[in-house]
């Protein structure tokens, strides 16, 4: 009996160790994504052709070169229009005509020195990027990510999510208005991991209209498909609406493998990548210097202290105290200013200030 129990215990321990090892070896590279704190992220417009607009917090503005594109912004291009965006982590993208892209998230940790995009072989600091292509075409090049430190770059569409692994890629999602949509994911350089929505990967947000949630269903197939260099996935999907009026994208063809990129597509992507590189060749991201200023005032009751901080490096909290005694009334005023430095390329903030009025000094006339 004792030997039987020992045998069961040993078997359990071996199974536990095997499961633990499997979990470690199959854990996704995005597991460390939560480590990215952000503060240095910045997206700039490098080139504009035609009609390109950005919508943020309900306000719509025309985009011009050097304009900043914030998180949660939606970028739309008109007919025969395009825009090149350059990210402070070294990623560059071009949004084609009649396209709609949402910057769902872009975070990047602070970096110490100036970054020239044309010379980057690796991102300067860890970052986390999530874009959503509601419709249209996007071509991008992502510098080698610090994946082992938690960096991720993902592009979602109503058909699936593409995890970029240091890549030149092209993604197309074009509804044709007849209940179908064309989807194509091409990897010209590097590697992309494709996860069809509805199979447990990514989420089901995103829709051609950007006003409702898209529900995605899939035919049987592999949940995650590697799209290596020189390969692509091409699908025609069904687009309908359910009883609640929510668009439903149905992948009718199982997604199990990839096919070789046609020469015409490879040439097109290469040409666009060359345009992107030219448009961003002079782009430089420089951490903004951190400055503090203190000024004092005079009058009954004494002084005031203020501070201002411009981000660019990670700082701490600085407290400045000023005490003034009025010669006539004897009133003593103590002012404390607390300034918190915040990381970021374009952050400017004012210090918080508290003032304490004390009682008049002994022997003085109020």
C-alpha positions as CSV (number, residue, x, y, z in Angstrom):
1,X,0.0,0.0,0.0
2,X,2.8,2.3,0.9
3,X,4.5,1.7,-2.4
4,X,1.3,2.3,-4.3
5,X,0.8,5.7,-2.6
6,X,4.4,6.6,-3.3
7,X,3.9,5.7,-6.9
8,X,0.8,8.0,-7.2
9,X,2.7,10.9,-5.5
10,X,5.6,10.5,-7.9
11,X,3.3,10.4,-10.9
12,X,1.5,13.5,-9.7
13,X,4.8,15.4,-9.2
14,X,6.0,14.4,-12.7
15,X,2.7,15.5,-14.3
16,X,2.8,18.8,-12.4
17,X,6.4,19.5,-13.5
18,X,5.5,18.6,-17.1
19,X,2.5,21.0,-17.1
20,X,4.7,23.8,-15.6
21,X,7.4,23.3,-18.2
22,X,4.7,23.3,-21.0
23,X,3.2,26.5,-19.7
24,X,6.6,28.2,-19.6
25,X,7.6,27.1,-23.1
26,X,4.2,28.1,-24.7
27,X,3.6,31.3,-22.8
28,X,3.0,34.2,-25.2
29,X,5.7,36.8,-25.7
30,X,3.1,39.4,-24.7
31,X,3.1,38.2,-21.1
32,X,5.4,41.0,-20.0
33,X,3.4,43.7,-21.8
34,X,2.1,45.0,-18.5
35,X,5.6,46.2,-17.6
36,X,5.4,49.1,-20.0
37,X,4.7,52.3,-18.0
38,X,4.8,54.8,-20.8
39,X,5.5,58.5,-20.7
40,X,7.7,59.0,-23.7
41,X,5.3,58.0,-26.5
42,X,4.7,60.3,-29.4
43,X,3.2,59.8,-32.9
44,X,3.9,62.4,-35.6
45,X,2.7,62.9,-39.1
46,X,5.6,62.7,-41.6
47,X,3.7,63.0,-44.9
48,X,0.2,63.9,-46.0
49,X,-1.3,63.4,-49.5
50,X,-4.9,64.6,-50.1
51,X,-7.7,64.7,-47.5
52,X,-6.6,63.3,-44.1
53,X,-8.5,64.0,-40.9
54,X,-8.2,63.1,-37.2
55,X,-11.1,62.8,-34.8
56,X,-10.4,63.0,-31.1
57,X,-12.9,63.6,-28.3
58,X,-15.5,64.5,-30.8
59,X,-13.5,67.1,-32.6
60,X,-12.3,66.6,-36.2
61,X,-9.2,68.4,-37.6
62,X,-7.2,68.2,-40.8
63,X,-3.8,66.6,-40.4
64,X,-0.7,68.3,-41.6
65,X,3.0,67.4,-41.5
66,X,4.5,67.4,-38.0
67,X,1.0,67.2,-36.3
68,X,0.8,65.0,-33.3
69,X,-1.6,62.0,-33.2
70,X,-2.8,61.1,-29.7
71,X,-4.0,57.9,-28.2
72,X,-7.7,57.2,-28.9
73,X,-7.6,59.2,-32.1
74,X,-9.2,58.0,-35.3
75,X,-7.4,58.8,-38.5
76,X,-9.4,58.8,-41.8
77,X,-8.1,59.2,-45.3
78,X,-10.2,60.3,-48.3
79,X,-10.2,59.1,-51.9
80,X,-6.7,59.1,-53.5
81,X,-5.3,60.2,-50.1
82,X,-2.7,58.8,-47.7
83,X,-0.8,59.6,-44.6
84,X,2.6,58.5,-43.1
85,X,2.8,58.2,-39.4
86,X,6.1,57.8,-37.5
87,X,6.2,56.4,-33.9
88,X,8.8,57.3,-31.3
89,X,9.6,53.6,-30.9
90,X,10.8,53.5,-34.5
91,X,7.7,52.1,-36.2
92,X,6.5,53.7,-39.4
93,X,3.2,53.2,-41.2
94,X,1.3,54.5,-44.2
95,X,-2.4,54.5,-44.2
96,X,-3.8,54.2,-47.8
97,X,-6.8,55.7,-49.5
98,X,-10.4,55.4,-48.0
99,X,-9.0,54.0,-44.8
100,X,-9.8,54.3,-41.1
101,X,-7.3,53.6,-38.3
102,X,-7.8,53.9,-34.6
103,X,-4.8,54.4,-32.2
104,X,-6.2,52.3,-29.4
105,X,-3.0,52.3,-27.4
106,X,0.6,53.5,-27.7
107,X,2.8,53.5,-24.6
108,X,6.6,53.8,-24.5
109,X,9.0,54.0,-21.6
110,X,11.4,57.0,-21.4
111,X,14.7,56.8,-23.4
112,X,17.9,58.7,-22.6
113,X,19.2,60.1,-25.9
114,X,18.0,61.4,-29.3
115,X,16.5,58.8,-31.6
116,X,16.9,59.1,-35.4
117,X,14.4,56.8,-37.0
118,X,16.5,56.1,-40.2
119,X,19.4,54.7,-38.1
120,X,17.3,52.5,-35.7
121,X,17.9,48.8,-35.7
122,X,16.1,48.3,-32.4
123,X,13.5,50.4,-30.5
124,X,15.1,52.7,-27.9
125,X,12.9,51.5,-25.0
126,X,10.1,49.0,-24.4
127,X,6.7,49.9,-25.9
128,X,3.2,48.6,-26.3
129,X,1.2,49.4,-29.5
130,X,-2.4,48.4,-30.5
131,X,-3.9,49.8,-33.6
132,X,-7.3,49.0,-35.2
133,X,-7.8,49.0,-38.9
134,X,-11.6,49.4,-39.4
135,X,-11.3,49.5,-43.2
136,X,-8.7,50.2,-45.9
137,X,-5.0,49.4,-46.2
138,X,-2.0,49.9,-43.9
139,X,1.7,49.2,-44.8
140,X,4.2,49.3,-42.0
141,X,7.7,48.7,-40.9
142,X,8.4,47.9,-37.2
143,X,11.9,48.1,-35.9
144,X,13.1,45.1,-33.8
145,X,10.9,45.0,-30.7
146,X,12.2,44.4,-27.2
147,X,9.8,41.5,-26.9
148,X,11.7,39.8,-24.1
149,X,11.1,42.9,-22.0
150,X,7.4,43.1,-22.8
151,X,7.2,45.1,-26.1
152,X,4.2,44.3,-28.4
153,X,2.8,45.7,-31.7
154,X,-0.6,44.6,-32.7
155,X,-2.9,45.6,-35.6
156,X,-6.6,44.4,-35.2
157,X,-9.2,44.2,-37.9
158,X,-12.7,42.8,-38.0
159,X,-11.2,39.6,-39.4
160,X,-8.3,39.1,-37.0
161,X,-5.4,40.4,-35.1
162,X,-1.8,40.6,-36.4
163,X,1.0,40.5,-33.9
164,X,4.0,42.1,-35.5
165,X,7.5,40.7,-34.8
166,X,9.9,43.2,-36.3
167,X,8.4,43.3,-39.8
168,X,7.6,44.9,-43.1
169,X,3.9,44.1,-43.5
170,X,0.7,45.0,-45.3
171,X,-2.9,44.5,-44.1
172,X,-6.0,45.1,-46.2
173,X,-9.6,45.0,-45.1
174,X,-12.1,46.3,-47.7
175,X,-15.9,45.8,-47.5
176,X,-17.3,45.8,-51.0
177,X,-20.9,46.8,-50.0
178,X,-22.4,43.5,-51.2
179,X,-22.2,41.5,-48.0
180,X,-18.6,40.5,-48.5
181,X,-15.2,41.9,-47.6
182,X,-11.7,41.3,-48.8
183,X,-8.9,40.6,-46.3
184,X,-5.2,40.2,-46.9
185,X,-2.2,40.0,-44.6
186,X,1.2,40.0,-46.2
187,X,4.6,39.6,-44.6
188,X,7.4,41.0,-46.9
189,X,10.1,40.9,-44.2
190,X,10.2,39.3,-40.7
191,X,7.3,37.4,-39.2
192,X,3.7,38.0,-38.2
193,X,1.4,35.9,-36.0
194,X,-2.2,36.0,-37.2
195,X,-5.1,35.2,-34.8
196,X,-8.6,35.1,-36.3
197,X,-11.1,36.9,-34.1
198,X,-13.6,34.6,-32.6
199,X,-11.0,31.9,-31.8
200,X,-10.0,33.2,-28.4
201,X,-7.3,35.6,-29.6
202,X,-7.5,39.4,-29.5
203,X,-11.0,40.9,-28.9
204,X,-14.1,41.5,-31.0
205,X,-13.9,45.3,-31.0
206,X,-13.7,47.0,-34.4
207,X,-16.1,47.5,-37.2
208,X,-16.2,49.1,-40.7
209,X,-18.4,51.9,-39.3
210,X,-16.6,52.5,-36.0
211,X,-19.9,52.9,-34.2
212,X,-20.8,49.4,-33.1
213,X,-19.1,46.2,-32.1
214,X,-18.3,43.6,-34.7
215,X,-19.0,40.0,-33.8
216,X,-16.7,37.5,-35.6
217,X,-17.3,33.8,-36.2
218,X,-14.9,31.5,-37.9
219,X,-14.9,28.2,-39.7
220,X,-12.8,25.4,-38.2
221,X,-9.1,26.1,-38.5
222,X,-6.0,26.9,-36.5
223,X,-6.4,29.6,-33.9
224,X,-2.9,31.1,-34.5
225,X,-1.2,31.1,-37.8
226,X,2.4,32.1,-38.4
227,X,2.8,34.3,-41.5
228,X,6.6,34.1,-42.3
229,X,8.5,36.3,-44.7
230,X,7.3,36.0,-48.3
231,X,3.9,34.5,-47.2
232,X,0.4,35.9,-46.9
233,X,-3.2,35.1,-45.9
234,X,-6.0,36.0,-48.3
235,X,-9.6,35.6,-47.4
236,X,-13.1,36.7,-48.6
237,X,-15.4,37.0,-45.6
238,X,-19.1,37.4,-45.2
239,X,-20.5,40.6,-43.6
240,X,-24.0,40.5,-42.3
241,X,-26.0,42.0,-39.4
242,X,-27.6,40.2,-36.5
243,X,-31.0,41.0,-35.0
244,X,-29.5,43.9,-32.9
245,X,-28.0,45.5,-36.0
246,X,-24.5,44.6,-35.1
247,X,-22.2,43.7,-38.0
248,X,-21.2,40.1,-38.0
249,X,-18.0,39.0,-39.9
250,X,-18.0,35.3,-40.8
251,X,-14.8,33.6,-41.9
252,X,-16.1,30.8,-44.1
253,X,-12.7,29.4,-45.2
254,X,-10.6,27.6,-42.6
255,X,-7.4,29.5,-41.8
256,X,-4.7,26.8,-41.5
257,X,-1.9,27.9,-43.8
258,X,-0.4,30.6,-45.9
259,X,0.5,31.1,-49.6
260,X,3.4,32.8,-51.3
261,X,3.0,36.6,-51.9
262,X,2.4,37.4,-55.6
263,X,5.2,39.3,-57.2
264,X,2.8,42.3,-57.9
265,X,1.9,42.6,-54.2
266,X,5.5,42.3,-53.0
267,X,6.6,45.0,-55.5
268,X,3.8,47.3,-54.3
269,X,4.6,46.8,-50.6
270,X,8.3,47.4,-51.3
271,X,7.5,50.6,-53.2
272,X,5.4,51.9,-50.4
273,X,8.0,51.0,-47.8
274,X,10.5,53.0,-49.8
275,X,8.2,56.0,-49.7
276,X,7.7,55.6,-46.0
277,X,11.5,55.4,-45.4
278,X,12.0,58.6,-47.5
279,X,9.3,60.5,-45.7
280,X,10.7,59.6,-42.2
281,X,14.4,59.7,-43.0
282,X,14.9,63.0,-41.1
283,X,12.6,62.2,-38.2
284,X,14.3,62.6,-34.8
285,X,12.8,62.1,-31.4
286,X,14.6,64.0,-28.6
287,X,13.6,63.7,-25.0
288,X,12.5,67.1,-23.8
289,X,14.6,68.6,-21.0
290,X,13.2,68.8,-17.5
291,X,13.1,72.3,-16.0
292,X,11.9,73.7,-12.7
293,X,11.3,77.4,-11.9
294,X,10.6,79.2,-8.6
295,X,9.4,82.7,-8.2
296,X,8.7,84.7,-5.1
297,X,6.2,87.5,-4.4
298,X,6.0,90.1,-1.7
299,X,3.2,91.8,0.2
300,X,1.4,91.3,3.5
301,X,1.7,87.7,4.6
302,X,4.7,87.1,2.4
303,X,5.7,84.8,-0.5
304,X,4.4,82.4,-3.0
305,X,6.2,79.5,-4.7
306,X,5.3,78.0,-8.1
307,X,6.9,75.3,-10.2
308,X,6.5,74.0,-13.8
309,X,7.8,70.7,-15.2
310,X,8.3,69.7,-18.8
311,X,8.6,65.9,-19.2
312,X,11.2,63.9,-21.0
313,X,12.9,61.9,-18.3
314,X,11.6,60.1,-15.2
315,X,11.7,62.3,-12.2
316,X,10.5,62.3,-8.6
317,X,8.7,64.7,-6.3
318,X,10.3,67.9,-5.1
319,X,8.9,70.0,-2.2
320,X,9.9,73.7,-1.7
321,X,9.0,75.6,1.4
322,X,9.1,79.4,1.8
323,X,8.4,81.2,5.1
324,X,7.9,85.0,5.3
325,X,7.2,87.2,8.3
326,X,5.4,90.5,7.8
327,X,7.4,93.3,9.6
328,X,4.2,95.3,10.4
329,X,1.7,92.7,11.5
330,X,4.0,89.9,12.6
331,X,1.9,87.4,10.4
332,X,3.9,84.4,9.3
333,X,3.1,82.7,6.0
334,X,4.5,79.3,5.1
335,X,4.1,78.2,1.4
336,X,4.8,74.7,0.3
337,X,5.1,73.8,-3.4
338,X,5.2,70.2,-4.5
339,X,6.3,69.4,-8.0
340,X,6.1,66.0,-9.5
341,X,8.2,65.4,-12.7
342,X,6.3,63.3,-15.3
343,X,8.0,61.4,-18.1
344,X,7.0,62.4,-21.6
345,X,8.0,64.1,-24.8
346,X,5.4,66.8,-24.7
347,X,4.1,67.1,-21.2
348,X,4.0,70.3,-19.3
349,X,2.4,70.6,-15.9
350,X,2.1,73.1,-13.0
351,X,3.1,72.4,-9.5
352,X,0.5,71.9,-6.8
353,X,0.6,74.6,-4.1
354,X,-0.6,74.8,-0.5
355,X,-0.4,77.9,1.7
356,X,-0.7,78.1,5.5
357,X,-1.5,81.4,7.2
358,X,-0.1,81.4,10.8
359,X,-0.9,83.7,13.8
360,X,0.8,87.1,14.3
361,X,4.1,87.0,16.3
362,X,4.4,87.9,19.9
363,X,4.7,91.6,20.7
364,X,3.4,92.6,17.2
365,X,0.3,94.6,16.4
366,X,-2.1,92.8,14.0
